[in-house]
Amino acid sequence: MLAGGLAVRGTTPRAGGTEEAPKEESTAAPAKDRQKVTETEKGREKKQEREDGRGKDEKGNDGKPDPDSIPASGPGTFATAGGGGDRVGGSGRTLTYVVQVEDGIGIPAPDVAAEVERILADERGWTADGKVGFGRVSGGASDFRVRLATAGTVDDICGRYGLDTGGEVNCNVGQDVMVNLKRWLLATRYYADDVASYRALIVNHEVGHFLGHGHEGCPGAGRPAPVMMQQIKGLHGCRTNVWPYDAEGRPLTGPAVG
Ligand SMILES: [Zn+2]
């Protein structure tokens, strides 16, 4: 997820990184080591959630599903959303994508496609650079795929590239943006009350990796957290933000990490 600009992924399998771990061309520590940290951080968050009762709240009356009702694994086959979206974005290259939902999880692919389209079309999204464009297609060759899947299937697919998503997090590997169903439905503690925003963070962060962006840190207390920051691990004084640009088109970035 570092470097590479808009270059299309080659045929060589490449790990684009999980929410927690930069992909292989990073100059940081070996991915495996970072993922161990990731697991630890993630475990800590889960523990905190239990301790402060967040987990219980998420089962409450806030409209979110009971975490225990979310399937942990699925068949590994996908339904592709039909139709297609209008091209959105700048005058440069249009990246095409499909939206797929794992079979059997009870979420219609068109619903997910509509949400992803809205996120990628937002004026604060990656298209704010005036260059990149996106266009959803319903099949055939595409530049990337946004795939909503059970934790087990996300782990399987990300694991083929050597990434450990631990049943909890998302990843970008090759042309696939793998979205963990649990994160899609429950978000994380920072976004527990605003799942829609967290979905934007998932899509923007992982598509950001696909576009070649690496992880960034918090640029200063009270500043918006960069979308490429690993916000699931803590905000470090920044405030929540799920967009790569502000409404005036200014990039919301932070110092490179790793
Ligand atoms: Zn990441």
py3Dmol code that shows the C-alpha trace and the ligand (Angstrom):
import py3Dmol

protein = """\
ATOM      1  CA  MET A   1       0.000   0.000   0.000  1.00  0.00           C
ATOM      2  CA  LEU A   2       2.973   2.214  -0.192  1.00  0.00           C
ATOM      3  CA  ALA A   3       3.983   3.903  -3.384  1.00  0.00           C
ATOM      4  CA  GLY A   4       2.771   2.836  -6.765  1.00  0.00           C
ATOM      5  CA  GLY A   5       0.343   5.644  -7.538  1.00  0.00           C
ATOM      6  CA  LEU A   6      -2.449   4.464  -9.713  1.00  0.00           C
ATOM      7  CA  ALA A   7      -0.467   1.730 -11.347  1.00  0.00           C
ATOM      8  CA  VAL A   8      -2.572  -1.294 -12.021  1.00  0.00           C
ATOM      9  CA  ARG A   9      -1.629  -4.271  -9.970  1.00  0.00           C
ATOM     10  CA  GLY A  10       0.436  -6.794 -11.808  1.00  0.00           C
ATOM     11  CA  THR A  11      -0.372 -10.456 -11.970  1.00  0.00           C
ATOM     12  CA  THR A  12       2.057 -11.217  -9.190  1.00  0.00           C
ATOM     13  CA  PRO A  13       0.100 -11.731  -5.976  1.00  0.00           C
ATOM     14  CA  ARG A  14       0.768  -8.871  -3.684  1.00  0.00           C
ATOM     15  CA  ALA A  15      -0.345  -8.233  -0.206  1.00  0.00           C
ATOM     16  CA  GLY A  16      -1.943  -4.849   0.035  1.00  0.00           C
ATOM     17  CA  GLY A  17      -2.057  -4.874   3.776  1.00  0.00           C
ATOM     18  CA  THR A  18      -4.651  -5.287   6.383  1.00  0.00           C
ATOM     19  CA  GLU A  19      -6.232  -2.510   8.326  1.00  0.00           C
ATOM     20  CA  GLU A  20      -3.376  -3.084  10.683  1.00  0.00           C
ATOM     21  CA  ALA A  21      -0.411  -4.049   8.583  1.00  0.00           C
ATOM     22  CA  PRO A  22       1.261  -2.286   5.691  1.00  0.00           C
ATOM     23  CA  LYS A  23       1.913  -4.398   2.645  1.00  0.00           C
ATOM     24  CA  GLU A  24       5.142  -5.904   1.656  1.00  0.00           C
ATOM     25  CA  GLU A  25       6.867  -3.038  -0.078  1.00  0.00           C
ATOM     26  CA  SER A  26       6.817  -1.103   3.143  1.00  0.00           C
ATOM     27  CA  THR A  27      10.219  -0.366   4.533  1.00  0.00           C
ATOM     28  CA  ALA A  28       8.958  -1.008   8.036  1.00  0.00           C
ATOM     29  CA  ALA A  29       9.331  -4.180  10.016  1.00  0.00           C
ATOM     30  CA  PRO A  30       8.447  -7.447   8.330  1.00  0.00           C
ATOM     31  CA  ALA A  31       4.717  -7.809   7.906  1.00  0.00           C
ATOM     32  CA  LYS A  32       4.601 -10.811  10.144  1.00  0.00           C
ATOM     33  CA  ASP A  33       6.006  -8.878  13.068  1.00  0.00           C
ATOM     34  CA  ARG A  34       3.649  -6.010  12.541  1.00  0.00           C
ATOM     35  CA  GLN A  35       0.732  -8.377  12.415  1.00  0.00           C
ATOM     36  CA  LYS A  36       1.686  -9.756  15.780  1.00  0.00           C
ATOM     37  CA  VAL A  37       1.436  -6.237  17.100  1.00  0.00           C
ATOM     38  CA  THR A  38      -1.863  -5.948  15.333  1.00  0.00           C
ATOM     39  CA  GLU A  39      -3.200  -8.997  17.036  1.00  0.00           C
ATOM     40  CA  THR A  40      -2.089  -7.671  20.376  1.00  0.00           C
ATOM     41  CA  GLU A  41      -3.641  -4.290  19.758  1.00  0.00           C
ATOM     42  CA  LYS A  42      -6.809  -5.867  18.570  1.00  0.00           C
ATOM     43  CA  GLY A  43      -6.981  -8.119  21.579  1.00  0.00           C
ATOM     44  CA  ARG A  44      -6.500  -5.120  23.801  1.00  0.00           C
ATOM     45  CA  GLU A  45      -9.369  -3.336  22.148  1.00  0.00           C
ATOM     46  CA  LYS A  46     -11.627  -6.331  22.527  1.00  0.00           C
ATOM     47  CA  LYS A  47     -10.689  -6.557  26.158  1.00  0.00           C
ATOM     48  CA  GLN A  48     -11.458  -2.906  26.675  1.00  0.00           C
ATOM     49  CA  GLU A  49     -14.752  -3.320  24.951  1.00  0.00           C
ATOM     50  CA  ARG A  50     -15.640  -6.085  27.308  1.00  0.00           C
ATOM     51  CA  GLU A  51     -14.458  -4.157  30.308  1.00  0.00           C
ATOM     52  CA  ASP A  52     -16.342  -1.005  29.541  1.00  0.00           C
ATOM     53  CA  GLY A  53     -19.422  -2.850  28.487  1.00  0.00           C
ATOM     54  CA  ARG A  54     -19.204  -1.740  24.912  1.00  0.00           C
ATOM     55  CA  GLY A  55     -19.744  -5.252  23.698  1.00  0.00           C
ATOM     56  CA  LYS A  56     -22.912  -5.378  25.684  1.00  0.00           C
ATOM     57  CA  ASP A  57     -24.037  -2.049  24.294  1.00  0.00           C
ATOM     58  CA  GLU A  58     -23.557  -3.326  20.795  1.00  0.00           C
ATOM     59  CA  LYS A  59     -26.114  -5.995  21.503  1.00  0.00           C
ATOM     60  CA  GLY A  60     -28.503  -3.406  22.806  1.00  0.00           C
ATOM     61  CA  ASN A  61     -31.180  -1.326  21.245  1.00  0.00           C
ATOM     62  CA  ASP A  62     -29.026   0.730  18.917  1.00  0.00           C
ATOM     63  CA  GLY A  63     -30.174  -1.007  15.755  1.00  0.00           C
ATOM     64  CA  LYS A  64     -27.048  -3.042  15.263  1.00  0.00           C
ATOM     65  CA  PRO A  65     -27.257  -6.815  15.024  1.00  0.00           C
ATOM     66  CA  ASP A  66     -26.376  -9.111  17.852  1.00  0.00           C
ATOM     67  CA  PRO A  67     -22.686  -9.905  17.270  1.00  0.00           C
ATOM     68  CA  ASP A  68     -23.411 -13.526  18.014  1.00  0.00           C
ATOM     69  CA  SER A  69     -25.846 -13.628  15.107  1.00  0.00           C
ATOM     70  CA  ILE A  70     -23.214 -12.622  12.532  1.00  0.00           C
ATOM     71  CA  PRO A  71     -21.931 -15.684  10.693  1.00  0.00           C
ATOM     72  CA  ALA A  72     -18.241 -16.295  11.291  1.00  0.00           C
ATOM     73  CA  SER A  73     -17.703 -18.263   8.119  1.00  0.00           C
ATOM     74  CA  GLY A  74     -19.352 -18.765   4.771  1.00  0.00           C
ATOM     75  CA  PRO A  75     -19.079 -20.722   1.543  1.00  0.00           C
ATOM     76  CA  GLY A  76     -16.458 -18.475  -0.029  1.00  0.00           C
ATOM     77  CA  THR A  77     -18.625 -17.852  -3.065  1.00  0.00           C
ATOM     78  CA  PHE A  78     -19.905 -14.430  -3.966  1.00  0.00           C
ATOM     79  CA  ALA A  79     -22.795 -12.693  -5.640  1.00  0.00           C
ATOM     80  CA  THR A  80     -21.847  -9.729  -7.787  1.00  0.00           C
ATOM     81  CA  ALA A  81     -24.037  -6.644  -7.736  1.00  0.00           C
ATOM     82  CA  GLY A  82     -25.641  -6.082 -11.107  1.00  0.00           C
ATOM     83  CA  GLY A  83     -26.043  -2.879 -12.995  1.00  0.00           C
ATOM     84  CA  GLY A  84     -23.371  -0.284 -12.857  1.00  0.00           C
ATOM     85  CA  GLY A  85     -22.738   3.166 -11.638  1.00  0.00           C
ATOM     86  CA  ASP A  86     -21.980   6.315 -13.498  1.00  0.00           C
ATOM     87  CA  ARG A  87     -18.361   7.237 -13.693  1.00  0.00           C
ATOM     88  CA  VAL A  88     -17.389   9.586 -10.902  1.00  0.00           C
ATOM     89  CA  GLY A  89     -14.284  11.625 -10.428  1.00  0.00           C
ATOM     90  CA  GLY A  90     -11.655  13.572 -12.247  1.00  0.00           C
ATOM     91  CA  SER A  91     -10.390  13.653 -15.764  1.00  0.00           C
ATOM     92  CA  GLY A  92      -7.741  10.984 -15.348  1.00  0.00           C
ATOM     93  CA  ARG A  93      -7.986   7.271 -15.520  1.00  0.00           C
ATOM     94  CA  THR A  94     -11.199   5.544 -14.486  1.00  0.00           C
ATOM     95  CA  LEU A  95     -10.689   2.590 -12.215  1.00  0.00           C
ATOM     96  CA  THR A  96     -13.447   0.048 -12.589  1.00  0.00           C
ATOM     97  CA  TYR A  97     -14.634  -2.137  -9.758  1.00  0.00           C
ATOM     98  CA  VAL A  98     -17.206  -4.735  -8.877  1.00  0.00           C
ATOM     99  CA  VAL A  99     -18.998  -5.131  -5.566  1.00  0.00           C
ATOM    100  CA  GLN A 100     -19.461  -8.660  -4.322  1.00  0.00           C
ATOM    101  CA  VAL A 101     -21.152 -10.110  -1.262  1.00  0.00           C
ATOM    102  CA  GLU A 102     -20.488 -13.582   0.054  1.00  0.00           C
ATOM    103  CA  ASP A 103     -23.390 -15.946  -0.453  1.00  0.00           C
ATOM    104  CA  GLY A 104     -25.531 -16.792   2.515  1.00  0.00           C
ATOM    105  CA  ILE A 105     -24.926 -13.773   4.723  1.00  0.00           C
ATOM    106  CA  GLY A 106     -28.294 -12.201   4.035  1.00  0.00           C
ATOM    107  CA  ILE A 107     -27.126  -8.847   2.757  1.00  0.00           C
ATOM    108  CA  PRO A 108     -28.205  -7.937  -0.788  1.00  0.00           C
ATOM    109  CA  ALA A 109     -25.255  -7.101  -3.029  1.00  0.00           C
ATOM    110  CA  PRO A 110     -27.095  -4.122  -4.579  1.00  0.00           C
ATOM    111  CA  ASP A 111     -27.412  -2.530  -1.137  1.00  0.00           C
ATOM    112  CA  VAL A 112     -23.689  -2.795  -0.541  1.00  0.00           C
ATOM    113  CA  ALA A 113     -22.966  -1.556  -4.051  1.00  0.00           C
ATOM    114  CA  ALA A 114     -25.103   1.524  -3.475  1.00  0.00           C
ATOM    115  CA  GLU A 115     -23.215   2.297  -0.302  1.00  0.00           C
ATOM    116  CA  VAL A 116     -19.806   1.802  -1.870  1.00  0.00           C
ATOM    117  CA  GLU A 117     -20.817   3.968  -4.819  1.00  0.00           C
ATOM    118  CA  ARG A 118     -21.883   6.754  -2.500  1.00  0.00           C
ATOM    119  CA  ILE A 119     -18.615   6.578  -0.610  1.00  0.00           C
ATOM    120  CA  LEU A 120     -16.412   6.624  -3.711  1.00  0.00           C
ATOM    121  CA  ALA A 121     -18.475   9.435  -5.250  1.00  0.00           C
ATOM    122  CA  ASP A 122     -18.324  11.665  -2.180  1.00  0.00           C
ATOM    123  CA  GLU A 123     -16.658  15.019  -2.782  1.00  0.00           C
ATOM    124  CA  ARG A 124     -14.357  14.310   0.158  1.00  0.00           C
ATOM    125  CA  GLY A 125     -13.273  10.968  -1.312  1.00  0.00           C
ATOM    126  CA  TRP A 126     -10.233  10.002  -3.375  1.00  0.00           C
ATOM    127  CA  THR A 127     -11.652  11.649  -6.471  1.00  0.00           C
ATOM    128  CA  ALA A 128     -11.040  15.029  -4.841  1.00  0.00           C
ATOM    129  CA  ASP A 129      -7.557  14.962  -6.362  1.00  0.00           C
ATOM    130  CA  GLY A 130      -9.255  15.798  -9.646  1.00  0.00           C
ATOM    131  CA  LYS A 131      -7.608  12.883 -11.374  1.00  0.00           C
ATOM    132  CA  VAL A 132      -8.782   9.471 -10.296  1.00  0.00           C
ATOM    133  CA  GLY A 133     -12.216   8.299 -11.285  1.00  0.00           C
ATOM    134  CA  PHE A 134     -14.246   5.264 -10.362  1.00  0.00           C
ATOM    135  CA  GLY A 135     -16.866   3.330 -12.243  1.00  0.00           C
ATOM    136  CA  ARG A 136     -18.746   0.339 -10.923  1.00  0.00           C
ATOM    137  CA  VAL A 137     -19.274  -2.523 -13.336  1.00  0.00           C
ATOM    138  CA  SER A 138     -21.218  -5.747 -12.919  1.00  0.00           C
ATOM    139  CA  GLY A 139     -18.733  -8.202 -14.334  1.00  0.00           C
ATOM    140  CA  GLY A 140     -15.927  -8.799 -16.741  1.00  0.00           C
ATOM    141  CA  ALA A 141     -12.502  -7.412 -16.104  1.00  0.00           C
ATOM    142  CA  SER A 142     -12.251  -4.786 -13.418  1.00  0.00           C
ATOM    143  CA  ASP A 143      -9.400  -3.023 -11.715  1.00  0.00           C
ATOM    144  CA  PHE A 144     -10.479  -3.956  -8.217  1.00  0.00           C
ATOM    145  CA  ARG A 145     -13.179  -5.734  -6.261  1.00  0.00           C
ATOM    146  CA  VAL A 146     -14.862  -4.680  -3.042  1.00  0.00           C
ATOM    147  CA  ARG A 147     -15.917  -7.913  -1.369  1.00  0.00           C
ATOM    148  CA  LEU A 148     -18.001  -8.147   1.799  1.00  0.00           C
ATOM    149  CA  ALA A 149     -17.378 -11.490   3.451  1.00  0.00           C
ATOM    150  CA  THR A 150     -17.482 -13.383   6.697  1.00  0.00           C
ATOM    151  CA  ALA A 151     -14.442 -13.193   8.937  1.00  0.00           C
ATOM    152  CA  GLY A 152     -13.471 -16.741   7.974  1.00  0.00           C
ATOM    153  CA  THR A 153     -13.480 -15.987   4.273  1.00  0.00           C
ATOM    154  CA  VAL A 154     -11.619 -12.703   4.760  1.00  0.00           C
ATOM    155  CA  ASP A 155      -8.992 -14.603   6.734  1.00  0.00           C
ATOM    156  CA  ASP A 156      -8.754 -17.231   3.987  1.00  0.00           C
ATOM    157  CA  ILE A 157      -8.304 -14.775   1.143  1.00  0.00           C
ATOM    158  CA  CYS A 158      -6.004 -12.378   2.986  1.00  0.00           C
ATOM    159  CA  GLY A 159      -4.079 -15.347   4.355  1.00  0.00           C
ATOM    160  CA  ARG A 160      -3.248 -16.510   0.850  1.00  0.00           C
ATOM    161  CA  TYR A 161      -1.086 -13.422   0.655  1.00  0.00           C
ATOM    162  CA  GLY A 162       0.487 -14.025   4.018  1.00  0.00           C
ATOM    163  CA  LEU A 163      -1.654 -11.577   5.945  1.00  0.00           C
ATOM    164  CA  ASP A 164      -3.263 -12.466   9.252  1.00  0.00           C
ATOM    165  CA  THR A 165      -6.564 -10.674   9.612  1.00  0.00           C
ATOM    166  CA  GLY A 166      -7.342 -12.589  12.790  1.00  0.00           C
ATOM    167  CA  GLY A 167     -11.075 -12.838  12.223  1.00  0.00           C
ATOM    168  CA  GLU A 168     -11.362  -9.149  12.940  1.00  0.00           C
ATOM    169  CA  VAL A 169      -9.993  -6.804  10.325  1.00  0.00           C
ATOM    170  CA  ASN A 170     -10.125  -5.953   6.648  1.00  0.00           C
ATOM    171  CA  CYS A 171      -7.393  -6.128   4.054  1.00  0.00           C
ATOM    172  CA  ASN A 172      -6.392  -5.209   0.533  1.00  0.00           C
ATOM    173  CA  VAL A 173      -4.628  -7.943  -1.330  1.00  0.00           C
ATOM    174  CA  GLY A 174      -4.018  -7.736  -5.042  1.00  0.00           C
ATOM    175  CA  GLN A 175      -7.190  -6.444  -6.627  1.00  0.00           C
ATOM    176  CA  ASP A 176      -9.357  -7.397  -3.664  1.00  0.00           C
ATOM    177  CA  VAL A 177     -10.600  -5.068  -0.979  1.00  0.00           C
ATOM    178  CA  MET A 178     -11.795  -7.580   1.589  1.00  0.00           C
ATOM    179  CA  VAL A 179     -14.333  -6.190   4.049  1.00  0.00           C
ATOM    180  CA  ASN A 180     -14.970  -8.144   7.222  1.00  0.00           C
ATOM    181  CA  LEU A 181     -18.706  -8.533   7.795  1.00  0.00           C
ATOM    182  CA  LYS A 182     -18.296  -7.892  11.510  1.00  0.00           C
ATOM    183  CA  ARG A 183     -16.619  -4.557  10.907  1.00  0.00           C
ATOM    184  CA  TRP A 184     -19.234  -3.630   8.297  1.00  0.00           C
ATOM    185  CA  LEU A 185     -22.072  -4.288  10.720  1.00  0.00           C
ATOM    186  CA  LEU A 186     -20.544  -3.337  14.063  1.00  0.00           C
ATOM    187  CA  ALA A 187     -17.788  -0.833  13.194  1.00  0.00           C
ATOM    188  CA  THR A 188     -15.292  -0.307  16.029  1.00  0.00           C
ATOM    189  CA  ARG A 189     -15.625   1.386  19.352  1.00  0.00           C
ATOM    190  CA  TYR A 190     -14.731   4.823  17.976  1.00  0.00           C
ATOM    191  CA  TYR A 191     -17.504   4.581  15.416  1.00  0.00           C
ATOM    192  CA  ALA A 192     -19.949   2.353  17.282  1.00  0.00           C
ATOM    193  CA  ASP A 193     -22.600   5.039  17.072  1.00  0.00           C
ATOM    194  CA  ASP A 194     -21.953   5.853  13.439  1.00  0.00           C
ATOM    195  CA  VAL A 195     -21.585   2.655  11.472  1.00  0.00           C
ATOM    196  CA  ALA A 196     -22.204   4.430   8.165  1.00  0.00           C
ATOM    197  CA  SER A 197     -19.151   6.589   8.713  1.00  0.00           C
ATOM    198  CA  TYR A 198     -17.073   3.607   9.642  1.00  0.00           C
ATOM    199  CA  ARG A 199     -18.059   1.924   6.391  1.00  0.00           C
ATOM    200  CA  ALA A 200     -16.693   4.953   4.586  1.00  0.00           C
ATOM    201  CA  LEU A 201     -13.472   4.587   6.549  1.00  0.00           C
ATOM    202  CA  ILE A 202     -13.181   0.914   5.589  1.00  0.00           C
ATOM    203  CA  VAL A 203     -13.701   1.623   1.896  1.00  0.00           C
ATOM    204  CA  ASN A 204     -11.542   4.735   1.790  1.00  0.00           C
ATOM    205  CA  HIS A 205      -8.709   3.131   3.767  1.00  0.00           C
ATOM    206  CA  GLU A 206      -8.541  -0.097   1.805  1.00  0.00           C
ATOM    207  CA  VAL A 207      -9.092   1.543  -1.587  1.00  0.00           C
ATOM    208  CA  GLY A 208      -6.404   3.988  -0.469  1.00  0.00           C
ATOM    209  CA  HIS A 209      -4.054   1.040  -0.134  1.00  0.00           C
ATOM    210  CA  PHE A 210      -5.060  -0.113  -3.593  1.00  0.00           C
ATOM    211  CA  LEU A 211      -4.224   3.365  -4.878  1.00  0.00           C
ATOM    212  CA  GLY A 212      -0.781   3.058  -3.329  1.00  0.00           C
ATOM    213  CA  HIS A 213      -1.180   4.937  -0.067  1.00  0.00           C
ATOM    214  CA  GLY A 214       0.603   3.691   3.040  1.00  0.00           C
ATOM    215  CA  HIS A 215      -0.251   4.228   6.658  1.00  0.00           C
ATOM    216  CA  GLU A 216      -0.085   7.661   8.231  1.00  0.00           C
ATOM    217  CA  GLY A 217      -0.029   8.915  11.793  1.00  0.00           C
ATOM    218  CA  CYS A 218      -1.938  11.602  13.636  1.00  0.00           C
ATOM    219  CA  PRO A 219      -0.641  15.032  12.515  1.00  0.00           C
ATOM    220  CA  GLY A 220      -1.439  16.724  15.814  1.00  0.00           C
ATOM    221  CA  ALA A 221      -3.837  16.878  18.713  1.00  0.00           C
ATOM    222  CA  GLY A 222      -7.336  17.815  17.674  1.00  0.00           C
ATOM    223  CA  ARG A 223      -6.619  17.418  13.982  1.00  0.00           C
ATOM    224  CA  PRO A 224      -8.671  15.074  11.816  1.00  0.00           C
ATOM    225  CA  ALA A 225      -7.352  11.531  11.840  1.00  0.00           C
ATOM    226  CA  PRO A 226      -6.027  10.681   8.366  1.00  0.00           C
ATOM    227  CA  VAL A 227      -8.057   8.035   6.587  1.00  0.00           C
ATOM    228  CA  MET A 228      -4.813   6.105   6.146  1.00  0.00           C
ATOM    229  CA  MET A 229      -4.211   6.115   9.883  1.00  0.00           C
ATOM    230  CA  GLN A 230      -4.849   2.786  11.594  1.00  0.00           C
ATOM    231  CA  GLN A 231      -7.658   4.309  13.590  1.00  0.00           C
ATOM    232  CA  ILE A 232      -8.737   0.962  14.974  1.00  0.00           C
ATOM    233  CA  LYS A 233      -5.580   1.025  17.075  1.00  0.00           C
ATOM    234  CA  GLY A 234      -6.258   4.406  18.611  1.00  0.00           C
ATOM    235  CA  LEU A 235      -6.714   8.027  17.578  1.00  0.00           C
ATOM    236  CA  HIS A 236      -3.593   9.370  19.327  1.00  0.00           C
ATOM    237  CA  GLY A 237      -5.180  12.739  20.011  1.00  0.00           C
ATOM    238  CA  CYS A 238      -6.748  13.122  16.593  1.00  0.00           C
ATOM    239  CA  ARG A 239     -10.477  13.289  16.117  1.00  0.00           C
ATOM    240  CA  THR A 240     -12.448  10.845  14.057  1.00  0.00           C
ATOM    241  CA  ASN A 241     -12.458  11.382  10.316  1.00  0.00           C
ATOM    242  CA  VAL A 242     -13.288   8.987   7.521  1.00  0.00           C
ATOM    243  CA  TRP A 243     -12.428  11.007   4.399  1.00  0.00           C
ATOM    244  CA  PRO A 244      -9.131  11.583   2.600  1.00  0.00           C
ATOM    245  CA  TYR A 245     -10.025  15.229   1.819  1.00  0.00           C
ATOM    246  CA  ASP A 246     -12.034  17.901   3.560  1.00  0.00           C
ATOM    247  CA  ALA A 247     -15.028  19.601   1.984  1.00  0.00           C
ATOM    248  CA  GLU A 248     -12.737  22.248   0.465  1.00  0.00           C
ATOM    249  CA  GLY A 249     -10.650  19.610  -1.257  1.00  0.00           C
ATOM    250  CA  ARG A 250      -7.677  19.852   1.061  1.00  0.00           C
ATOM    251  CA  PRO A 251      -5.966  16.541   1.789  1.00  0.00           C
ATOM    252  CA  LEU A 252      -6.264  15.298   5.356  1.00  0.00           C
ATOM    253  CA  THR A 253      -2.968  13.548   5.829  1.00  0.00           C
ATOM    254  CA  GLY A 254      -0.421  12.790   8.487  1.00  0.00           C
ATOM    255  CA  PRO A 255       3.188  11.745   8.741  1.00  0.00           C
ATOM    256  CA  ALA A 256       4.053   8.514   6.997  1.00  0.00           C
ATOM    257  CA  VAL A 257       4.296   5.538   9.305  1.00  0.00           C
ATOM    258  CA  GLY A 258       6.591   2.623   8.834  1.00  0.00           C
TER     259      GLY A 258
END
"""
ligand_1 = """\
1
ZN
Zn -4.144 -0.234 6.341
"""
view = py3Dmol.view(width=600, height=400)
view.addModel(protein, "pdb")
view.setStyle({"model": 0}, {"cartoon": {"style": "trace"}})
view.addModel(ligand_1, "xyz")
view.setStyle({"model": 1}, {"stick": {}})
view.zoomTo()
view.show()
